[in-house]
Amino acid sequence: YPLGLWNQGETRTFDYVCWYGNERRAKVTTITIQDIDYECFGMAHCLRIEWILRDKEGSGRPLDHRVYVFAPNQGMVSEAKAN
């Protein structure tokens, strides 16, 4: 996903294609910045995002829905299945 400036509460959508054997499937990922600078597990300046994966065609029902937390110099430090 593109890096660059994001704002808290901002949502961006990305379209792409995945291969399943010989079959191509169009997917859509939606990323929302939940917290852009907060403390997590005693680490300052963390980033929390909501990530949703859907098929581009069809019901639009989420295939996967998670919340990820990233910390400077650590990478991903937490992951939770969202409701």
Biopython code that builds the backbone (N, CA, C, O; Angstrom):
import numpy as np
from Bio.PDB.StructureBuilder import StructureBuilder

atoms = [
    (1, "TYR", "N", (0.843, -1.172, 0.000)),
    (1, "TYR", "CA", (0.000, 0.000, 0.000)),
    (1, "TYR", "C", (0.887, 1.232, 0.000)),
    (1, "TYR", "O", (1.984, 1.223, 0.558)),
    (2, "PRO", "N", (0.404, 2.282, -0.627)),
    (2, "PRO", "CA", (1.232, 3.491, -0.723)),
    (2, "PRO", "C", (1.510, 4.115, 0.640)),
    (2, "PRO", "O", (0.635, 4.215, 1.500)),
    (3, "LEU", "N", (2.755, 4.528, 0.800)),
    (3, "LEU", "CA", (3.114, 5.300, 1.981)),
    (3, "LEU", "C", (2.771, 6.754, 1.708)),
    (3, "LEU", "O", (2.269, 7.091, 0.636)),
    (4, "GLY", "N", (3.037, 7.587, 2.653)),
    (4, "GLY", "CA", (2.772, 9.011, 2.471)),
    (4, "GLY", "C", (1.990, 9.540, 3.645)),
    (4, "GLY", "O", (1.829, 8.859, 4.658)),
    (5, "LEU", "N", (1.508, 10.745, 3.509)),
    (5, "LEU", "CA", (0.779, 11.389, 4.594)),
    (5, "LEU", "C", (-0.645, 10.862, 4.691)),
    (5, "LEU", "O", (-1.369, 10.796, 3.698)),
    (6, "TRP", "N", (-1.025, 10.493, 5.895)),
    (6, "TRP", "CA", (-2.381, 10.056, 6.208)),
    (6, "TRP", "C", (-2.857, 10.881, 7.392)),
    (6, "TRP", "O", (-2.039, 11.378, 8.167)),
    (7, "ASN", "N", (-4.146, 11.033, 7.542)),
    (7, "ASN", "CA", (-4.739, 11.721, 8.679)),
    (7, "ASN", "C", (-5.554, 10.739, 9.505)),
    (7, "ASN", "O", (-6.094, 9.768, 8.976)),
    (8, "GLN", "N", (-5.639, 10.998, 10.811)),
    (8, "GLN", "CA", (-6.462, 10.152, 11.658)),
    (8, "GLN", "C", (-7.898, 10.185, 11.159)),
    (8, "GLN", "O", (-8.433, 11.252, 10.858)),
    (9, "GLY", "N", (-8.525, 9.005, 11.070)),
    (9, "GLY", "CA", (-9.889, 8.883, 10.573)),
    (9, "GLY", "C", (-9.985, 8.741, 9.068)),
    (9, "GLY", "O", (-11.066, 8.466, 8.546)),
    (10, "GLU", "N", (-8.883, 8.923, 8.357)),
    (10, "GLU", "CA", (-8.891, 8.829, 6.891)),
    (10, "GLU", "C", (-9.056, 7.377, 6.454)),
    (10, "GLU", "O", (-8.507, 6.462, 7.067)),
    (11, "THR", "N", (-9.818, 7.187, 5.385)),
    (11, "THR", "CA", (-10.036, 5.872, 4.788)),
    (11, "THR", "C", (-9.629, 5.915, 3.328)),
    (11, "THR", "O", (-9.970, 6.849, 2.601)),
    (12, "ARG", "N", (-8.896, 4.895, 2.907)),
    (12, "ARG", "CA", (-8.523, 4.748, 1.495)),
    (12, "ARG", "C", (-8.840, 3.324, 1.056)),
    (12, "ARG", "O", (-8.782, 2.381, 1.845)),
    (13, "THR", "N", (-9.178, 3.194, -0.229)),
    (13, "THR", "CA", (-9.540, 1.897, -0.800)),
    (13, "THR", "C", (-8.573, 1.556, -1.929)),
    (13, "THR", "O", (-8.213, 2.417, -2.731)),
    (14, "PHE", "N", (-8.159, 0.299, -1.982)),
    (14, "PHE", "CA", (-7.189, -0.167, -2.965)),
    (14, "PHE", "C", (-7.740, -1.398, -3.676)),
    (14, "PHE", "O", (-8.177, -2.348, -3.026)),
    (15, "ASP", "N", (-7.721, -1.385, -5.012)),
    (15, "ASP", "CA", (-8.148, -2.519, -5.836)),
    (15, "ASP", "C", (-6.913, -3.278, -6.308)),
    (15, "ASP", "O", (-5.889, -2.670, -6.617)),
    (16, "TYR", "N", (-7.008, -4.605, -6.363)),
    (16, "TYR", "CA", (-5.911, -5.418, -6.873)),
    (16, "TYR", "C", (-6.434, -6.787, -7.265)),
    (16, "TYR", "O", (-7.601, -7.103, -7.032)),
    (17, "VAL", "N", (-5.579, -7.591, -7.854)),
    (17, "VAL", "CA", (-5.945, -8.931, -8.325)),
    (17, "VAL", "C", (-5.090, -9.960, -7.605)),
    (17, "VAL", "O", (-3.877, -9.793, -7.477)),
    (18, "CYS", "N", (-5.728, -11.022, -7.137)),
    (18, "CYS", "CA", (-5.040, -12.167, -6.532)),
    (18, "CYS", "C", (-5.186, -13.367, -7.456)),
    (18, "CYS", "O", (-6.191, -13.504, -8.153)),
    (19, "TRP", "N", (-4.197, -14.222, -7.458)),
    (19, "TRP", "CA", (-4.242, -15.457, -8.240)),
    (19, "TRP", "C", (-4.505, -16.634, -7.321)),
    (19, "TRP", "O", (-3.831, -16.794, -6.303)),
    (20, "TYR", "N", (-5.480, -17.457, -7.674)),
    (20, "TYR", "CA", (-5.799, -18.703, -6.985)),
    (20, "TYR", "C", (-5.666, -19.806, -8.023)),
    (20, "TYR", "O", (-6.613, -20.110, -8.748)),
    (21, "GLY", "N", (-4.470, -20.408, -8.085)),
    (21, "GLY", "CA", (-4.199, -21.358, -9.164)),
    (21, "GLY", "C", (-4.193, -20.600, -10.482)),
    (21, "GLY", "O", (-3.427, -19.651, -10.650)),
    (22, "ASN", "N", (-5.039, -21.010, -11.416)),
    (22, "ASN", "CA", (-5.141, -20.331, -12.717)),
    (22, "ASN", "C", (-6.242, -19.274, -12.748)),
    (22, "ASN", "O", (-6.507, -18.678, -13.793)),
    (23, "GLU", "N", (-6.870, -19.048, -11.626)),
    (23, "GLU", "CA", (-8.008, -18.129, -11.575)),
    (23, "GLU", "C", (-7.603, -16.793, -10.965)),
    (23, "GLU", "O", (-6.947, -16.736, -9.924)),
    (24, "ARG", "N", (-8.011, -15.722, -11.638)),
    (24, "ARG", "CA", (-7.781, -14.374, -11.118)),
    (24, "ARG", "C", (-9.025, -13.913, -10.366)),
    (24, "ARG", "O", (-10.147, -14.111, -10.833)),
    (25, "ARG", "N", (-8.824, -13.304, -9.212)),
    (25, "ARG", "CA", (-9.954, -12.785, -8.438)),
    (25, "ARG", "C", (-9.663, -11.338, -8.043)),
    (25, "ARG", "O", (-8.622, -11.040, -7.459)),
    (26, "ALA", "N", (-10.590, -10.453, -8.367)),
    (26, "ALA", "CA", (-10.454, -9.042, -8.022)),
    (26, "ALA", "C", (-10.833, -8.841, -6.556)),
    (26, "ALA", "O", (-11.871, -9.320, -6.099)),
    (27, "LYS", "N", (-9.988, -8.138, -5.839)),
    (27, "LYS", "CA", (-10.196, -7.862, -4.415)),
    (27, "LYS", "C", (-10.152, -6.360, -4.170)),
    (27, "LYS", "O", (-9.613, -5.598, -4.973)),
    (28, "VAL", "N", (-10.729, -5.952, -3.049)),
    (28, "VAL", "CA", (-10.707, -4.559, -2.608)),
    (28, "VAL", "C", (-10.314, -4.556, -1.141)),
    (28, "VAL", "O", (-10.896, -5.281, -0.334)),
    (29, "THR", "N", (-9.332, -3.744, -0.799)),
    (29, "THR", "CA", (-8.935, -3.559, 0.592)),
    (29, "THR", "C", (-9.256, -2.130, 1.002)),
    (29, "THR", "O", (-8.972, -1.185, 0.266)),
    (30, "THR", "N", (-9.848, -1.978, 2.175)),
    (30, "THR", "CA", (-10.125, -0.661, 2.739)),
    (30, "THR", "C", (-9.310, -0.520, 4.016)),
    (30, "THR", "O", (-9.368, -1.376, 4.899)),
    (31, "ILE", "N", (-8.550, 0.565, 4.106)),
    (31, "ILE", "CA", (-7.737, 0.845, 5.282)),
    (31, "ILE", "C", (-8.221, 2.151, 5.898)),
    (31, "ILE", "O", (-8.381, 3.157, 5.206)),
    (32, "THR", "N", (-8.451, 2.123, 7.214)),
    (32, "THR", "CA", (-8.843, 3.317, 7.958)),
    (32, "THR", "C", (-7.854, 3.532, 9.094)),
    (32, "THR", "O", (-7.554, 2.604, 9.845)),
    (33, "ILE", "N", (-7.347, 4.755, 9.221)),
    (33, "ILE", "CA", (-6.449, 5.104, 10.313)),
    (33, "ILE", "C", (-7.295, 5.365, 11.553)),
    (33, "ILE", "O", (-8.030, 6.351, 11.606)),
    (34, "GLN", "N", (-7.196, 4.490, 12.549)),
    (34, "GLN", "CA", (-7.962, 4.657, 13.782)),
    (34, "GLN", "C", (-7.244, 5.573, 14.766)),
    (34, "GLN", "O", (-7.848, 6.501, 15.305)),
    (35, "ASP", "N", (-5.969, 5.320, 15.001)),
    (35, "ASP", "CA", (-5.150, 6.144, 15.900)),
    (35, "ASP", "C", (-3.796, 6.329, 15.253)),
    (35, "ASP", "O", (-3.110, 5.356, 14.941)),
    (36, "ILE", "N", (-3.410, 7.579, 15.051)),
    (36, "ILE", "CA", (-2.188, 7.853, 14.293)),
    (36, "ILE", "C", (-0.968, 8.045, 15.185)),
    (36, "ILE", "O", (0.161, 7.941, 14.703)),
    (37, "ASP", "N", (-1.164, 8.323, 16.475)),
    (37, "ASP", "CA", (-0.028, 8.531, 17.369)),
    (37, "ASP", "C", (-0.482, 8.276, 18.799)),
    (37, "ASP", "O", (-1.002, 9.173, 19.463)),
    (38, "TYR", "N", (-0.283, 7.052, 19.266)),
    (38, "TYR", "CA", (-0.695, 6.725, 20.625)),
    (38, "TYR", "C", (0.281, 5.724, 21.227)),
    (38, "TYR", "O", (1.157, 5.209, 20.532)),
    (39, "GLU", "N", (0.131, 5.452, 22.512)),
    (39, "GLU", "CA", (1.016, 4.529, 23.206)),
    (39, "GLU", "C", (0.368, 3.154, 23.304)),
    (39, "GLU", "O", (-0.798, 3.030, 23.680)),
    (40, "CYS", "N", (1.133, 2.126, 22.961)),
    (40, "CYS", "CA", (0.659, 0.736, 23.010)),
    (40, "CYS", "C", (1.749, -0.124, 23.637)),
    (40, "CYS", "O", (2.895, -0.094, 23.190)),
    (41, "PHE", "N", (1.405, -0.883, 24.658)),
    (41, "PHE", "CA", (2.379, -1.730, 25.361)),
    (41, "PHE", "C", (3.600, -0.931, 25.805)),
    (41, "PHE", "O", (4.719, -1.443, 25.787)),
    (42, "GLY", "N", (3.388, 0.329, 26.205)),
    (42, "GLY", "CA", (4.475, 1.184, 26.671)),
    (42, "GLY", "C", (5.315, 1.801, 25.563)),
    (42, "GLY", "O", (6.292, 2.493, 25.848)),
    (43, "MET", "N", (4.958, 1.565, 24.316)),
    (43, "MET", "CA", (5.698, 2.122, 23.171)),
    (43, "MET", "C", (4.954, 3.339, 22.631)),
    (43, "MET", "O", (3.758, 3.268, 22.348)),
    (44, "ALA", "N", (5.667, 4.454, 22.490)),
    (44, "ALA", "CA", (5.064, 5.701, 22.008)),
    (44, "ALA", "C", (4.990, 5.723, 20.485)),
    (44, "ALA", "O", (5.696, 4.977, 19.806)),
    (45, "HIS", "N", (4.133, 6.582, 19.964)),
    (45, "HIS", "CA", (4.029, 6.887, 18.531)),
    (45, "HIS", "C", (3.582, 5.687, 17.694)),
    (45, "HIS", "O", (4.056, 5.508, 16.572)),
    (46, "CYS", "N", (2.683, 4.872, 18.223)),
    (46, "CYS", "CA", (2.160, 3.715, 17.485)),
    (46, "CYS", "C", (1.049, 4.150, 16.532)),
    (46, "CYS", "O", (0.482, 5.236, 16.654)),
    (47, "LEU", "N", (0.768, 3.283, 15.601)),
    (47, "LEU", "CA", (-0.262, 3.493, 14.586)),
    (47, "LEU", "C", (-1.230, 2.314, 14.622)),
    (47, "LEU", "O", (-0.806, 1.160, 14.562)),
    (48, "ARG", "N", (-2.533, 2.602, 14.721)),
    (48, "ARG", "CA", (-3.556, 1.541, 14.696)),
    (48, "ARG", "C", (-4.408, 1.737, 13.446)),
    (48, "ARG", "O", (-4.946, 2.818, 13.209)),
    (49, "ILE", "N", (-4.522, 0.666, 12.645)),
    (49, "ILE", "CA", (-5.335, 0.731, 11.427)),
    (49, "ILE", "C", (-6.385, -0.367, 11.434)),
    (49, "ILE", "O", (-6.193, -1.430, 12.024)),
    (50, "GLU", "N", (-7.497, -0.089, 10.768)),
    (50, "GLU", "CA", (-8.526, -1.097, 10.506)),
    (50, "GLU", "C", (-8.361, -1.522, 9.055)),
    (50, "GLU", "O", (-8.262, -0.676, 8.166)),
    (51, "TRP", "N", (-8.330, -2.832, 8.811)),
    (51, "TRP", "CA", (-8.097, -3.388, 7.477)),
    (51, "TRP", "C", (-9.257, -4.317, 7.140)),
    (51, "TRP", "O", (-9.569, -5.234, 7.899)),
    (52, "ILE", "N", (-9.899, -4.069, 5.982)),
    (52, "ILE", "CA", (-11.029, -4.892, 5.543)),
    (52, "ILE", "C", (-10.764, -5.381, 4.126)),
    (52, "ILE", "O", (-10.412, -4.593, 3.248)),
    (53, "LEU", "N", (-10.933, -6.682, 3.904)),
    (53, "LEU", "CA", (-10.763, -7.301, 2.584)),
    (53, "LEU", "C", (-12.116, -7.770, 2.084)),
    (53, "LEU", "O", (-12.867, -8.419, 2.811)),
    (54, "ARG", "N", (-12.424, -7.434, 0.828)),
    (54, "ARG", "CA", (-13.678, -7.858, 0.183)),
    (54, "ARG", "C", (-13.382, -8.327, -1.236)),
    (54, "ARG", "O", (-12.368, -7.956, -1.827)),
    (55, "ASP", "N", (-14.291, -9.157, -1.778)),
    (55, "ASP", "CA", (-14.283, -9.431, -3.217)),
    (55, "ASP", "C", (-14.778, -8.183, -3.915)),
    (55, "ASP", "O", (-15.689, -7.517, -3.423)),
    (56, "LYS", "N", (-14.191, -7.856, -5.052)),
    (56, "LYS", "CA", (-14.639, -6.676, -5.795)),
    (56, "LYS", "C", (-16.027, -6.903, -6.380)),
    (56, "LYS", "O", (-16.847, -5.986, -6.418)),
    (57, "GLU", "N", (-16.282, -8.099, -6.826)),
    (57, "GLU", "CA", (-17.596, -8.477, -7.373)),
    (57, "GLU", "C", (-18.353, -9.265, -6.316)),
    (57, "GLU", "O", (-17.740, -9.939, -5.489)),
    (58, "GLY", "N", (-19.646, -9.188, -6.334)),
    (58, "GLY", "CA", (-20.431, -10.012, -5.418)),
    (58, "GLY", "C", (-21.051, -9.214, -4.295)),
    (58, "GLY", "O", (-21.386, -8.039, -4.451)),
    (59, "SER", "N", (-21.198, -9.874, -3.159)),
    (59, "SER", "CA", (-21.973, -9.324, -2.042)),
    (59, "SER", "C", (-21.317, -8.125, -1.367)),
    (59, "SER", "O", (-22.011, -7.299, -0.773)),
    (60, "GLY", "N", (-20.006, -8.016, -1.447)),
    (60, "GLY", "CA", (-19.321, -6.950, -0.742)),
    (60, "GLY", "C", (-19.134, -7.241, 0.734)),
    (60, "GLY", "O", (-18.594, -6.417, 1.471)),
    (61, "ARG", "N", (-19.582, -8.424, 1.172)),
    (61, "ARG", "CA", (-19.408, -8.843, 2.559)),
    (61, "ARG", "C", (-17.918, -9.000, 2.857)),
    (61, "ARG", "O", (-17.195, -9.561, 2.034)),
    (62, "PRO", "N", (-17.436, -8.525, 4.002)),
    (62, "PRO", "CA", (-16.013, -8.667, 4.319)),
    (62, "PRO", "C", (-15.571, -10.128, 4.363)),
    (62, "PRO", "O", (-16.229, -10.971, 4.974)),
    (63, "LEU", "N", (-14.451, -10.414, 3.709)),
    (63, "LEU", "CA", (-13.828, -11.733, 3.784)),
    (63, "LEU", "C", (-12.905, -11.807, 4.994)),
    (63, "LEU", "O", (-12.730, -12.867, 5.596)),
    (64, "ASP", "N", (-12.319, -10.660, 5.340)),
    (64, "ASP", "CA", (-11.426, -10.569, 6.487)),
    (64, "ASP", "C", (-11.502, -9.141, 7.018)),
    (64, "ASP", "O", (-11.576, -8.189, 6.241)),
    (65, "HIS", "N", (-11.483, -8.995, 8.323)),
    (65, "HIS", "CA", (-11.628, -7.683, 8.955)),
    (65, "HIS", "C", (-10.780, -7.698, 10.220)),
    (65, "HIS", "O", (-11.092, -8.415, 11.171)),
    (66, "ARG", "N", (-9.705, -6.908, 10.236)),
    (66, "ARG", "CA", (-8.768, -6.924, 11.359)),
    (66, "ARG", "C", (-8.341, -5.513, 11.744)),
    (66, "ARG", "O", (-8.502, -4.557, 10.986)),
    (67, "VAL", "N", (-7.796, -5.424, 12.939)),
    (67, "VAL", "CA", (-7.184, -4.188, 13.415)),
    (67, "VAL", "C", (-5.718, -4.515, 13.695)),
    (67, "VAL", "O", (-5.410, -5.462, 14.419)),
    (68, "TYR", "N", (-4.820, -3.720, 13.113)),
    (68, "TYR", "CA", (-3.382, -3.909, 13.280)),
    (68, "TYR", "C", (-2.781, -2.710, 13.986)),
    (68, "TYR", "O", (-3.207, -1.573, 13.779)),
    (69, "VAL", "N", (-1.776, -2.976, 14.831)),
    (69, "VAL", "CA", (-1.025, -1.913, 15.483)),
    (69, "VAL", "C", (0.440, -2.062, 15.103)),
    (69, "VAL", "O", (1.021, -3.140, 15.220)),
    (70, "PHE", "N", (1.025, -0.961, 14.647)),
    (70, "PHE", "CA", (2.432, -0.907, 14.260)),
    (70, "PHE", "C", (3.159, 0.056, 15.185)),
    (70, "PHE", "O", (2.626, 1.113, 15.523)),
    (71, "ALA", "N", (4.390, -0.304, 15.603)),
    (71, "ALA", "CA", (5.203, 0.542, 16.475)),
    (71, "ALA", "C", (6.517, 0.871, 15.776)),
    (71, "ALA", "O", (7.071, 0.032, 15.066)),
    (72, "PRO", "N", (7.017, 2.089, 15.974)),
    (72, "PRO", "CA", (8.299, 2.463, 15.373)),
    (72, "PRO", "C", (9.415, 1.503, 15.794)),
    (72, "PRO", "O", (9.513, 1.123, 16.961)),
    (73, "ASN", "N", (10.239, 1.124, 14.843)),
    (73, "ASN", "CA", (11.389, 0.237, 15.058)),
    (73, "ASN", "C", (11.005, -1.155, 15.537)),
    (73, "ASN", "O", (11.874, -1.925, 15.944)),
    (74, "GLN", "N", (9.700, -1.497, 15.497)),
    (74, "GLN", "CA", (9.240, -2.815, 15.929)),
    (74, "GLN", "C", (8.476, -3.541, 14.825)),
    (74, "GLN", "O", (8.611, -4.755, 14.679)),
    (75, "GLY", "N", (7.683, -2.817, 14.054)),
    (75, "GLY", "CA", (6.793, -3.426, 13.081)),
    (75, "GLY", "C", (5.428, -3.679, 13.724)),
    (75, "GLY", "O", (4.998, -2.927, 14.598)),
    (76, "MET", "N", (4.756, -4.734, 13.287)),
    (76, "MET", "CA", (3.435, -5.046, 13.822)),
    (76, "MET", "C", (3.599, -5.613, 15.243)),
    (76, "MET", "O", (4.341, -6.571, 15.462)),
    (77, "VAL", "N", (2.886, -4.994, 16.202)),
    (77, "VAL", "CA", (2.992, -5.444, 17.595)),
    (77, "VAL", "C", (1.679, -6.023, 18.116)),
    (77, "VAL", "O", (1.651, -6.621, 19.192)),
    (78, "SER", "N", (0.598, -5.850, 17.367)),
    (78, "SER", "CA", (-0.692, -6.379, 17.806)),
    (78, "SER", "C", (-1.593, -6.575, 16.599)),
    (78, "SER", "O", (-1.518, -5.828, 15.623)),
    (79, "GLU", "N", (-2.443, -7.588, 16.679)),
    (79, "GLU", "CA", (-3.405, -7.866, 15.623)),
    (79, "GLU", "C", (-4.622, -8.495, 16.267)),
    (79, "GLU", "O", (-4.506, -9.381, 17.115)),
    (80, "ALA", "N", (-5.795, -8.026, 15.854)),
    (80, "ALA", "CA", (-7.033, -8.565, 16.427)),
    (80, "ALA", "C", (-8.091, -8.667, 15.345)),
    (80, "ALA", "O", (-8.205, -7.780, 14.499)),
    (81, "LYS", "N", (-8.856, -9.732, 15.366)),
    (81, "LYS", "CA", (-9.989, -9.887, 14.476)),
    (81, "LYS", "C", (-11.035, -8.866, 14.899)),
    (81, "LYS", "O", (-11.405, -8.822, 16.072)),
    (82, "ALA", "N", (-11.520, -8.048, 13.975)),
    (82, "ALA", "CA", (-12.532, -7.046, 14.293)),
    (82, "ALA", "C", (-13.927, -7.673, 14.183)),
    (82, "ALA", "O", (-14.106, -8.690, 13.513)),
    (83, "ASN", "N", (-14.882, -7.073, 14.829)),
    (83, "ASN", "CA", (-16.262, -7.587, 14.777)),
    (83, "ASN", "C", (-16.989, -7.053, 13.574)),
    (83, "ASN", "O", (-18.159, -7.376, 13.366)),
]
sb = StructureBuilder()
sb.init_structure("model")
sb.init_model(0)
sb.init_chain("A")
sb.init_seg("    ")
for serial, (resi, resn, name, xyz) in enumerate(atoms, 1):
    if name == "N":
        sb.init_residue(resn, " ", resi, " ")
    sb.init_atom(name, np.array(xyz, "f"), 0.0, 1.0, " ", f" {name:<3s}", serial, name[0])
structure = sb.get_structure()
